[in-house]
């Protein structure tokens, strides 16, 4: 079974290329797509006999269902189609959410929030920025919240080193806030769409640990920050106002309500969450078209059109998720993940808390999306085993650990990578100044969740 090892080699090499995105100057979407296609290509070209599928979780069901017609190629094509269907749900959800957020931003809806922050005291501003990011990322997503808050910090703080501290707090808060919300982080979205967790229970189960994850670093920083921040002396000229204050408020309200309506839509209709997201996008699209028609300037109408906004949606992120999730699907289908799960169970003596803590720490080194996708492939929803049932301890703690563990390193989350790129935060600086705070907060939150499970039983 040489192909079995070859698939792992391709995946690891591709992962290294993704991790070395900046030195090699190749967008991470490219190696992600390559490993996605290559892993499946190796699988279908070299797995030809029944012995090659001894670790494949679904092979025996395929043989029982098809008897003598159970060919290897048919099985692999069927597996690919099933994985692609699951992946498409996540991608359409992300595409809809990203478009809605981009529309709000294009209509200057976020200005309503950012214009009301006047504090100069470092400690007071620290808590305002942290809590604002925490709840904003839960309602929107951690990546968008990071981008919006860092744009705000540039208007509030002139000193770069001071701004780095606040930008790092934004990363911690965005990841903590995204972990407890079903729409706040890609990994939580994946677990919600996959049926591992439900919207209300993930909020109830993870909210307090997520708060602790943020509050502990904020309390420590509150003892070290002194004085007031210095505001920038030279304020950039305001951009051309394309929308009125009423339109900005309307877009913010409708946009946020569209995002918040998604779990309600799923509860009422039992349709997948991406359907609710597309419904919200459709409503917002209609509203923007009616607002746009009132504009007399042709260039303004063009800039505010949804078609124009769609061109600015980060499609490379969509393609990255597509490639990496397809690759993880290949490893799941061939049986790599089930083998790894067995090894992890043996090493940790099947301790779900240790397993999830390990996943959380790993998510600071590698992207948390494939880690969660891998865990979803390694462990199945099992109503007969409480910890693996829907909203079971394993899935809730996985959402927490994968969502917040990435804060330990600046490259460990989408929010961290965005902050690093926007503010040019030095990796070593973050490692010395912030990583230990993030790790303490992560472990404190995990400890609180552990206590919750013991007390609530």
TIMAR-473243 format. One record per atom (N, C-alpha, C): residue in three letters; x, y, z. Coordinates in steps of 0.02 Angstrom, whole numbers, plus 50000, padded with zeros to 5 digits. Atoms other than C-alpha are relative to their C-alpha. Layout:
<atoms>
alaXYZ/...
</atoms>
This chain:
<atoms>
unk500424994050000/unk500005000050000/unk500445006350000/unk499564994250006/unk501325012449944/unk499615006549991/unk500414994050012/unk499955024449888/unk499765003250065/unk500244997649935/unk499375025850069/unk500505004950030/unk499484995649974/unk501045033350122/unk500105006049954/unk499894994650048/unk501195043549961/unk499495005650009/unk500524994949988/unk499545052449999/unk500205004450059/unk499784996249941/unk500245057550169/unk500575004749981/unk499434996050021/unk501865063750090/unk499775006249961/unk500264994450040/unk500915074449964/unk499655005150045/unk500364995549955/unk499825081550102/unk500485004150043/unk499524996649957/unk501305085750215/unk500405005149961/unk499634995350042/unk502305093750074/unk499575006149982/unk500464994550015/unk500785104050023/unk499885004450060/unk500114996149938/unk500525109150203/unk500595004550015/unk499414996049991/unk502315115150215/unk500005006049953/unk500054994550048/unk502035125550059/unk499505005250023/unk500504995349972/unk500485133150140/unk500305003950058/unk499704996749942/unk501445136950300/unk500545005049979/unk499454995750024/unk502875144750199/unk499755004849946/unk500314995850052/unk501685155550097/unk500405006349986/unk499654993650010/unk502635171750126/unk500714999349974/unk499325000850028/unk504435165650100/unk500014997849927/unk499995002550069/unk504035156149939/unk499585004249953/unk500404995350040/unk502815169649882/unk499524996549952/unk500545003550037/unk501475157549823/unk499394999950044/unk500624999749961/unk499695160449882/unk499814993050023/unk500145006549970/unk499155146449998/unk499444996249965/unk500545003450036/unk497635142749888/unk500284995349947/unk499725004150054/unk498765135749752/unk500224993150025/unk499825006849975/unk499595121649853/unk499404996450030/unk500595003449973/unk497925118249938/unk499614996549945/unk500355003150057/unk497095115049770/unk500394994149972/unk499585005450026/unk498575104549713/unk499954993750043/unk500035006049958/unk498555093149865/unk499314997050000/unk500685002650005/unk496665091749851/unk499924995449940/unk500075003950061/unk496775085349673/unk500494994050001/unk499505005350002/unk498375075149694/unk499844994350047/unk500165005449953/unk497805065449847/unk499464995449971/unk500535004150031/unk496225059649758/unk500254996549938/unk499725003150061/unk497195056249597/unk500424993950019/unk499605005749977/unk498435045049689/unk499544994450025/unk500485004949972/unk496985036449777/unk499674996049945/unk500385003550052/unk496025032249619/unk500454996349951/unk499545003250047/unk497555027649515/unk500324993750028/unk499605005549971/unk498405015849637/unk499604995450046/unk500425004449958/unk497005008849748/unk499544996149954/unk500375003950049/unk496344994849639/unk499714993550028/unk500235006449973/unk496134979149745/unk499665000950067/unk500344999549935/unk495044975749897/unk500485000950059/unk499524999349946/unk496614974550005/unk500215007250010/unk499814992949995/unk496964992849967/unk499505004150040/unk500534996449964/unk495354997650057/unk499894997250070/unk500095003249935/unk495654988250219/unk499895005150056/unk500094994849949/unk495695004850316/unk499435004849983/unk500534995550021/unk494315013550217/unk499364998850040/unk500575001249955/unk492845016150338/unk499374997649965/unk500635001450033/unk491465014450208/unk500044994549947/unk499915004950053/unk492165000750096/unk499544993950009/unk500415006049988/unk491244986150177/unk499275001349984/unk500694998350016/unk489574995150161/unk499915000249924/unk500024999750073/unk489964998149977/unk499974992949970/unk499995006950024/unk490334979649950/unk499334996650014/unk500645003049984/unk488754974250040/unk499445002649956/unk500524997050040/unk487694986249939/unk500044998149926/unk499915001150072/unk488434981949768/unk500224993049981/unk499825006950014/unk489034964049784/unk500574999449951/unk499475001050050/unk490024958649631/unk500165006349961/unk499884993850037/unk489844975949554/unk500375005350041/unk499664995249956/unk490794984149698/unk500715001249976/unk499344998550026/unk492244990949596/unk500335005750038/unk499614995049963/unk493625001849669/unk499875007149975/unk500094993350028/unk493405016549550/unk499325002950017/unk500674997749983/unk491545017549581/unk499955002350072/unk500004998249929/unk491825017849768/unk500335006850011/unk499634993749990/unk493105032049758/unk499625005949972/unk500404994650029/unk492015042449642/unk499415001650044/unk500564999049954/unk490555039949760/unk500215003850062/unk499734996749941/unk491605045249908/unk500155007449986/unk499844993250019/unk492225060749817/unk499375004349994/unk500634996350009/unk490445065849771/unk499695001750068/unk500294998849934/unk489865064049951/unk500395005450038/unk499594995049967/unk491315074150019/unk499905006949969/unk500094993650035/unk491065087549887/unk499345003250019/unk500644997349979/unk489245089249936/unk500035003350069/unk499924997149933/unk489715092250118/unk500425006349998/unk499564994150006/unk491105104350070/unk499625005849969/unk500374994750034/unk489935114149955/unk499565003850049/unk500424996749950/unk488785117850103/unk500405005350037/unk499584995349965/unk490215126050196/unk500215005849956/unk499764994850046/unk490845135650044/unk499455004949983/unk500564995550016/unk489135142649998/unk499825004350060/unk500124996149940/unk488885147850178/unk500515005650006/unk499484994949995/unk490555156950180/unk499925005349947/unk500084995250054/unk490245165050012/unk499445004950015/unk500564995649982/unk488555171750070/unk500185004750056/unk499814995849942/unk489255177950236/unk500505005449981/unk499504995250021/unk490755186350156/unk499715005549957/unk500324995050042/unk489655195150029/unk499585004850041/unk500414995749956/unk488465201650163/unk500445004950038/unk499544995749962/unk489915208350267/unk500315005249954/unk499704995350048/unk490715216250113/unk499505005549981/unk500534995150016/unk489045224750072/unk499925005150056/unk500064995449943/unk488895231950247/unk500585004950000/unk499404995750000/unk490675238450235/unk499985005049942/unk500034995550058/unk490385245850061/unk499525005850013/unk500494994749983/unk488895255750128/unk500195003650065/unk499744996649940/unk489955261650277/unk499584998550062/unk500415001749942/unk488835252450400/unk500394999450064/unk499595001049940/unk490265248550518/unk500225006650032/unk499814993549974/unk490625267150538/unk499575001950060/unk500464998549944/unk489125268150656/unk500314997650065/unk499705002849940/unk490075257150779/unk500655003550017/unk499334997649986/unk491835263650761/unk500025007450019/unk499984992849987/unk491405282250770/unk499825001850072/unk500224998549932/unk490755280750949/unk500534998350053/unk499485001649951/unk492385275251030/unk500455006150010/unk499634993849985/unk493175290551113/unk500544999250053/unk499555000949943/unk494195283051257/unk500735000749979/unk499284999550010/unk496055287351271/unk500404996250053/unk499665003849948/unk496485278651434/unk500154992949974/unk499795006450029/unk497475263051387/unk499604994150026/unk500365005749971/unk496615251151507/unk499265000049978/unk500704999550020/unk494865257551467/unk499924998149926/unk500035001650072/unk495215256651280/unk500124992649988/unk499865007150006/unk495915239251303/unk499374995850008/unk500615003849987/unk494285232751376/unk499465001549948/unk500494998350051/unk493215242151250/unk500144996249935/unk499805003550062/unk494185235051102/unk499904992550007/unk500065007249990/unk494235217551177/unk499284997649999/unk500705002149995/unk492385216351220/unk499625001349935/unk500334998450064/unk491835224851058/unk500174994749948/unk499795005250048/unk492855212550955/unk499694993350017/unk500275006449978/unk492245197851059/unk499284999049976/unk500705000750020/unk490405201151025/unk499895001149925/unk500074998950072/unk490645207650849/unk500184993649961/unk499795006150036/unk491555191750797/unk499494994450008/unk500535005149991/unk490135181250868/unk499425001349952/unk500564998350045/unk488855190650763/unk500204999749927/unk499765000050069/unk489915192150607/unk500474994049991/unk499505005349998/unk491535182050601/unk500665003050022/unk499394997449970/unk493265183350675/unk500465003649950/unk499584996750050/unk494155188050513/unk499765007149985/unk500294993450016/unk492985202350469/unk500075004850059/unk499954995849940/unk492965208850648/unk500725002550009/unk499304998049994/unk494865209050649/unk500175005649951/unk499864994950051/unk494955219050488/unk499685006750019/unk500364993949982/unk493655231650548/unk500335003350060/unk499714997149939/unk494445234050721/unk500705002649989/unk499334997550014/unk496205236050654/unk499975006649961/unk500114993650035/unk495575249550536/unk499825005450051/unk500184995349948/unk494835257850690/unk500625002050042/unk499424998649959/unk496455256350790/unk500485004949967/unk499564995450035/unk497405265650656/unk499775007350008/unk500264993349989/unk496275280550689/unk500055002150073/unk499994998649928/unk496455279150878/unk500695000250030/unk499335000649970/unk498295275050910/unk500535001449948/unk499474998250047/unk499815282750828/unk500634995750009/unk499405003849987/unk501215272750912/unk499934992849977/unk500065006750030/unk501555256550818/unk500034994450052/unk499945005349951/unk502125246050966/unk499384999550043/unk500635000149961/unk500595251151067/unk499444997149958/unk500535002550044/unk499485247650918/unk500064992549990/unk499905007250006/unk500265230350902/unk499684996350058/unk500315003249941/unk499695226251079/unk499254999649991/unk500725000050008/unk497915231351041/unk499784995649941/unk500165004450056/unk497935222550873/unk500044992750021/unk499945006949974/unk498515206750963/unk499404998250044/unk500605001049959/unk497085208751087/unk499394998749955/unk500545001050048/unk495915209950938/unk500014992749975/unk499955007050022/unk496575192950878/unk499744995350054/unk500235004249945/unk496305185051050/unk499245000450007/unk500724999049990/unk494555192551065/unk499604997249942/unk500365002450059/unk494045188250887/unk499954992450000/unk500025007449997/unk494525169950907/unk499584997450057/unk500425002149943/unk493715168751079/unk499275001249985/unk500704998450016/unk492125177151017/unk499724995549946/unk500245004450053/unk492025166250863/unk499884992950021/unk500045007049979/unk492195149950959/unk499314998150026/unk500635001849969/unk490525150851051/unk499395001449956/unk500564998450045/unk489465156950905/unk499994995249941/unk500035004750057/unk488835145150769/unk500205003249934/unk499804996650062/unk489255158450638/unk500625004350009/unk499444995649985/unk490785166250719/unk500684997849976/unk499355002750021/unk492175154950657/unk499884994449950/unk500095005150052/unk492415143550507/unk499954993050031/unk500005006649970/unk492765128550618/unk499344998650037/unk500655000949967/unk491185131350721/unk499454999249949/unk500485000850055/unk490205133450559/unk500014992949975/unk499935006850025/unk490895116750500/unk499664995050047/unk500305004649951/unk490355107950660/unk499245000850003/unk500724998749999/unk488645116250656/unk499674997149938/unk500285002750062/unk488335111950473/unk500034992450000/unk499925007349999/unk488985094350503/unk499544996550050/unk500465002949952/unk487725091750644/unk500314997950065/unk499675001849937/unk489005089250781/unk499765004350059/unk500254995549948/unk488355104350877/unk499385003649974/unk500584995950019/unk486745114350878/unk500115007250024/unk499864992949989/unk486645133350883/unk499925002050074/unk500124997849931/unk485885135751056/unk500474996850049/unk499585003649951/unk486905122551146/unk500745001949995/unk499304997950005/unk488585128251077/unk500095006850035/unk499974993649965/unk488195145651143/unk500004998950076/unk500045001349928/unk487705139051315/unk500624996550026/unk499445004049975/unk489155126951327/unk500675003549998/unk499334997250012/unk490605137451263/unk500055007350019/unk499984992849987/unk490125155451307/unk500465001850059/unk499604998349940/unk490865155851484/unk500744998449991/unk499295001250013/unk492505147051437/unk500315005049952/unk499754995150048/unk492685159051290/unk500115006850034/unk499924993749963/unk492425174051405/unk500634999750042/unk499405000849957/unk493755167251524/unk500635000549957/unk499424999850045/unk494955164951377/unk500215007149983/unk499854993050015/unk494835183551340/unk500155003950064/unk499944995949939/unk494645190651516/unk500674999050035/unk499365001249966/unk496205182351588/unk500575004049970/unk499474995750028/unk497415190651464/unk499865007450009/unk500164992949990/unk496485207251480/unk500165002350071/unk499854998249930/unk496645207051669/unk500765000750010/unk499274999749994/unk498515203451657/unk500275006349967/unk499774994050036/unk498775217251527/unk499795006450036/unk500244994049965/unk497765229451633/unk500505002450053/unk499504998149950/unk499175229151763/unk500645002649969/unk499374997950033/unk500525232851634/unk499925006449959/unk500114994050041/unk499725246551528/unk499875006150044/unk500074993849962/unk499885264251596/unk499905005949953/unk500064993850037/unk499365281451537/unk499464999949946/unk500484999350054/unk498425286551381/unk500334998849932/unk499745000950068/unk498605282451198/unk500055006749966/unk499934993950039/unk499185295851079/unk499644999149933/unk500375000450062/unk498015299250935/unk500435002449941/unk499614997750059/unk498715301350758/unk499915007549990/unk500034992850012/unk499145319550722/unk499715001549933/unk500244998950068/unk498825318450537/unk499454995049984/unk500575004350017/unk497115311450499/unk499885000249926/unk500105000450072/unk496845305350324/unk499345003249980/unk500614996950025/unk495555314450220/unk499454994849994/unk500575004650002/unk493845306650233/unk499834998249928/unk500185002150068/unk493335296450084/unk499335003149980/unk500624997250027/unk491925302249972/unk499414996250030/unk500595003149970/unk490285299050062/unk499524997749945/unk500445002850051/unk489325287449948/unk499304998850026/unk500655001649970/unk487905284250070/unk499835005150054/unk500244995549948/unk486865294150192/unk500024996450067/unk500015003449934/unk486865290850381/unk499424995250008/unk500575004549995/unk485125283250367/unk500134993549963/unk499855006050039/unk485725271250232/unk500524995750036/unk499495003749962/unk487235266450338/unk499694996150057/unk500345003349944/unk486145262450488/unk499564994249975/unk500455005050029/unk484895252950380/unk500404993849978/unk499595005550024/unk486265242350301/unk500304995950058/unk499725003549943/unk487065238350468/unk499474995650034/unk500545003749966/unk485405233050545/unk499784993949959/unk500245005550042/unk484805222650397/unk500554994749991/unk499455004750010/unk486535214950370/unk500104995650061/unk499895003949939/unk486785209650551/unk499404995450013/unk500595004249990/unk484985203450564/unk499994994149951/unk499975005550049/unk485255193150405/unk500464994550025/unk499545004949973/unk486735184650488/unk499724996450061/unk500285002949939/unk485865182150653/unk499384995749986/unk500615003750017/unk484315175250565/unk500164992849977/unk499825006550028/unk485285160250495/unk499834994350047/unk500195005649956/unk485135149050650/unk499254999550012/unk500735000149993/unk483305154150668/unk499694996549940/unk500255003050062/unk482995149450486/unk500104992450001/unk499865007249997/unk483815132450513/unk499534996550049/unk500445003049949/unk482765129150669/unk499294999449973/unk500694999950025/unk481135133650581/unk499914995149942/unk500095003850062/unk481415125150412/unk500364993349999/unk499585006049998/unk482705111650457/unk500424999349936/unk499564999950058/unk483605116350296/unk500715001550022/unk499304998549981/unk485525117550297/unk500115007550010/unk499884992949985/unk486225134050364/unk500165004449939/unk499824995950057/unk486895139550195/unk499375002749964/unk500624997650030/unk485085141050135/unk499775006450034/unk500184994049963/unk484725153650272/unk500465005849983/unk499534994750018/unk486305163250228/unk499865002749931/unk500174997750068/unk485835163950044/unk499355003950000/unk500624996349994/unk484095169650094/unk500155007150024/unk499814993449975/unk484855183950195/unk500345004149948/unk499664996450054/unk485975188550050/unk499515002549948/unk500504998050049/unk484485188849933/unk499605006050024/unk500374994449971/unk483525200550050/unk500435006449997/unk499554994249999/unk485025212050069/unk500135002549929/unk499884998250071/unk485325211849881/unk499425004349974/unk500594996250022/unk483535217749849/unk499995007050030/unk499994993549966/unk483705231649978/unk500525004649969/unk499474995850029/unk485345237849905/unk499825002349929/unk500204997950067/unk484625238049729/unk499515005850002/unk500484994649993/unk483185249049786/unk500345006550023/unk499634994249976/unk484385260649879/unk500445003049945/unk499534997950052/unk485575261449732/unk499675003949945/unk500364996750054/unk484255266949609/unk499885007450014/unk500124993049982/unk484045283149705/unk500605004449985/unk499394996150012/unk485835288449668/unk499995002749928/unk499994996850067/unk486045300549524/unk500664999049964/unk499335000850030/unk487905297949497/unk500104992849977/unk499925006750029/unk488265283349381/unk500564996150035/unk499435003349969/unk489965279449462/unk499824997650071/unk500225001949933/unk489175279149636/unk499564993849996/unk500445005850008/unk487815267149577/unk500404993749984/unk499595005850019/unk489135255949500/unk500394997450059/unk499595002049943/unk490225255849656/unk499584996550053/unk500435002949948/unk488735251349768/unk499624993849977/unk500365005950026/unk488095237149657/unk500294993650031/unk499785006449972/unk488175219449725/unk500484996649952/unk499545003050050/unk489005213849563/unk500705002650011/unk499354997149988/unk490425225949598/unk500294997650066/unk499775002449935/unk490525220449780/unk500254992949996/unk499805007050006/unk490645202249730/unk500714999349973/unk499325000350027/unk492255206149637/unk500525000850056/unk499534998949944/unk493045211149804/unk499974994650053/unk500045005549952/unk492515195449898/unk500634995749992/unk499375003750000/unk494065185449946/unk499894992949975/unk500125006650029/unk493845170849826/unk500604995350011/unk499435004449986/unk495615164549863/unk499904996250064/unk500165003549938/unk495025160350038/unk499534994249987/unk500485005350018/unk493575150449965/unk500374994249966/unk499635005250036/unk494765141049849/unk500484996350047/unk499575003349951/unk495955137649994/unk499614994850040/unk500425004649962/unk494565129850096/unk499794994149957/unk500205005350046/unk493995119949944/unk500564994849994/unk499445004650010/unk495715112549914/unk500164996050062/unk499795003449939/unk496135108550094/unk499474995150024/unk500535004449978/unk494435101050132/unk499934993949954/unk500005005750046/unk494495090149975/unk500574995350018/unk499425004249981/unk496225084050028/unk499854996150064/unk500185003449937/unk495605080050204/unk499484994649986/unk500505005050020/unk494135071050123/unk500334993749972/unk499645005850027/unk495355059850029/unk500314995950056/unk499695003549944/unk496295055550189/unk499474996550043/unk500555003149963/unk494635052050274/unk499744993849964/unk500275005550039/unk494015040850134/unk500474994149998/unk499525005450005/unk495615030850121/unk500144996750068/unk499935002949934/unk495665028150309/unk500575002750042/unk499464997149962/unk497125038950363/unk499765002950067/unk500254996649939/unk496065048550488/unk499774995050052/unk500215005149952/unk495315033150567/unk500604996750033/unk499385002849972/unk497075026050589/unk500315004850050/unk499734995049955/unk497665042350665/unk499595000550064/unk500444999849941/unk496155042450781/unk500164994350048/unk499825005749958/unk496625025150842/unk500665001250037/unk499364998549968/unk498415030850875/unk499925005250055/unk500114994849950/unk497815046450966/unk499644997250061/unk500355003249944/unk496635036051071/unk500474996050045/unk499535004049962/unk498045024451122/unk500485004350040/unk499514995749968/unk499265038451162/unk499695003650059/unk500334996049948/unk497995048251266/unk499564995850045/unk500455004549962/unk497095032951336/unk499275002149992/unk500684998050019/unk495515039551248/unk499735005750043/unk500214994249960/unk495495055251356/unk499805005649953/unk500234995150049/unk494415067151255/unk500255007150015/unk499754993349981/unk495045082251352/unk500725000949975/unk499304999650023/unk496875078451312/unk500015000349924/unk500035000050074/unk496425074851130/unk499845007049975/unk500204993450023/unk495565091651111/unk500525005350017/unk499464995349984/unk496945101151201/unk500564999449950/unk499485001150050/unk498175093251081/unk499805003249933/unk500244996950062/unk497105098750933/unk500045007650005/unk499974992749990/unk497015116351007/unk500715002749992/unk499304997950006/unk498905117651023/unk500244999349928/unk499805000950070/unk499145110550848/unk499715005449955/unk500324995050042/unk497945123550779/unk500385006650000/unk499584994050001/unk499205137050826/unk500584999249952/unk499445001350045/unk500475128750711/unk499754999149929/unk500315001050066/unk499385123050567/unk499295002650001/unk500674997150005/unk497715129450505/unk499494995750036/unk500495003849961/unk496255124550616/unk499454996949958/unk500535002850044/unk495085121150468/unk500134992749985/unk499905007250013/unk495905104750414/unk500054995950063/unk499985003849937/unk496175099850596/unk499304998050021/unk500695001549982/unk494315101050631/unk499694995249949/unk500265004550052/unk493905092950464/unk500274992950013/unk499715006549984/unk495095078950514/unk499674996750059/unk500345002749941/unk494295076850684/unk499304997649984/unk500675002050021/unk492585076250603/unk500024993549961/unk499925006250037/unk493245062450491/unk500224994250044/unk499735005149955/unk494115053150633/unk499474997350047/unk500505001949949/unk492645053050754/unk499305001449972/unk500694999350026/unk490815050450710/unk499525002050055/unk500544998449953/unk489235057150790/unk499684993450022/unk500255006449975/unk488655042950902/unk499515001450058/unk500504998549948/unk487015045550998/unk500044995350060/unk499965004949946/unk487395029951102/unk500575001650049/unk499454998149956/unk488995037551173/unk499925007550014/unk500194993149984/unk488585053751265/unk500505005249977/unk499504994950017/unk490235062751234/unk500065001049925/unk499974999450073/unk490105059451046/unk499315001149968/unk500674998350026/unk488235062851029/unk500005007349978/unk500054992950018/unk487655079350954/unk500015004250064/unk499904995649941/unk488165093251076/unk500354996350057/unk499635003749949/unk489225080451167/unk500635003950020/unk499414996649972/unk490745085551269/unk500575000449949/unk499445000050047/unk491985080551133/unk499925005549948/unk500114995250055/unk491195091550997/unk500015007150026/unk499994993349972/unk490925106551110/unk500715002250016/unk499324998249982/unk492705106051174/unk500435000749937/unk499654999250063/unk493335103650996/unk499895006949971/unk500164993350025/unk492445119650945/unk500395005250039/unk499644995249958/unk493225128851092/unk500754999849986/unk499275000650006/unk495005122051074/unk500255002049931/unk499794998250068/unk495125123650885/unk499915007449986/unk500134993050011/unk494385141050891/unk500475004750036/unk499594995549958/unk495455148351030/unk500744998150002/unk499305002249997/unk497055137951022/unk500435003549948/unk499624996850053/unk497575146650861/unk500295006750020/unk499754993549977/unk497875162750959/unk500704999650029/unk499355000749967/unk499455155651037/unk500575002549955/unk499524997350048/unk500425159950878/unk499645004649952/unk500314995150044/unk500095174450761/unk499774996949934/unk500195003350063/unk500005162650611/unk499504994450011/unk500435005749984/unk498825150650699/unk499265000949985/unk500714998850016/unk497185158550643/unk499945005049944/unk500124995250053/unk496425168450502/unk500035007150026/unk499974993449969/unk496225183150620/unk500725002250012/unk499304998449988/unk498055182250668/unk500385001649937/unk499664998750064/unk498665181250489/unk499795006849972/unk500244993550024/unk497575196150443/unk500325005850038/unk499694994849959/unk498235206450589/unk500745000749984/unk499295000050016/unk500015201550547/unk500135003649934/unk499924996850065/unk499795207050367/unk499845007450001/unk500224993050000/unk498875223350403/unk500465004450041/unk499594996049955/unk499985229250546/unk500744998249999/unk499305002250005/unk501605220450497/unk500274997950068/unk499795002349933/unk501675212550670/unk500554994849992/unk499445004650003/unk503325203550697/unk499844993550036/unk500155006549972/unk503175184950730/unk500334999050068/unk499635000849938/unk504515184950865/unk499725004650055/unk500294995349951/unk503765200350950/unk499364996950030/unk500625003049976/unk502065191550961/unk500164994050045/unk499815005949961/unk502915175651025/unk500225002050070/unk499754997849935/unk503765185251166/unk499475003650042/unk500464995649963/unk502375197451213/unk499304997150010/unk500715001850000/unk500715188851176/unk499884992550007/unk500125007350002/unk500915169951154/unk499864997150069/unk500105002749932/unk501075166451341/unk499335002250029/unk500664997749978/unk499525177051375/unk499454995849968/unk500505004050036/unk498545167651242/unk499984992950027/unk499985006849974/unk499125150851310/unk499684999550069/unk500324999949933/unk498625155351489/unk499245000649993/unk500724999350011/unk496915161151429/unk499694993749972/unk500255006250030/unk496695145551323/unk499924994450052/unk500025005249949/unk497115133751467/unk499495001650054/unk500494998049950/unk496045143851589/unk499294998649976/unk500665001450028/unk494535142751475/unk499864992649996/unk500095007350002/unk494815124051449/unk499874997250069/unk500125002249932/unk494905121851637/unk499305001650023/unk500694998149982/unk493265131151659/unk499504995349966/unk500465004650034/unk492435120151528/unk500014993150033/unk499945006449966/unk493105104651616/unk499595000050065/unk500384999349938/unk492355110751780/unk499255000049986/unk500714999950020/unk490705114251691/unk499734993049989/unk500235006850016/unk490605096351628/unk499944995850063/unk500035003749937/unk490965089651803/unk499395002150041/unk500554997449959/unk489705100951890/unk499324998449969/unk500645001150034/unk488335099151758/unk499894992649986/unk500055007250006/unk488725080851741/unk499784997349935/
</atoms>
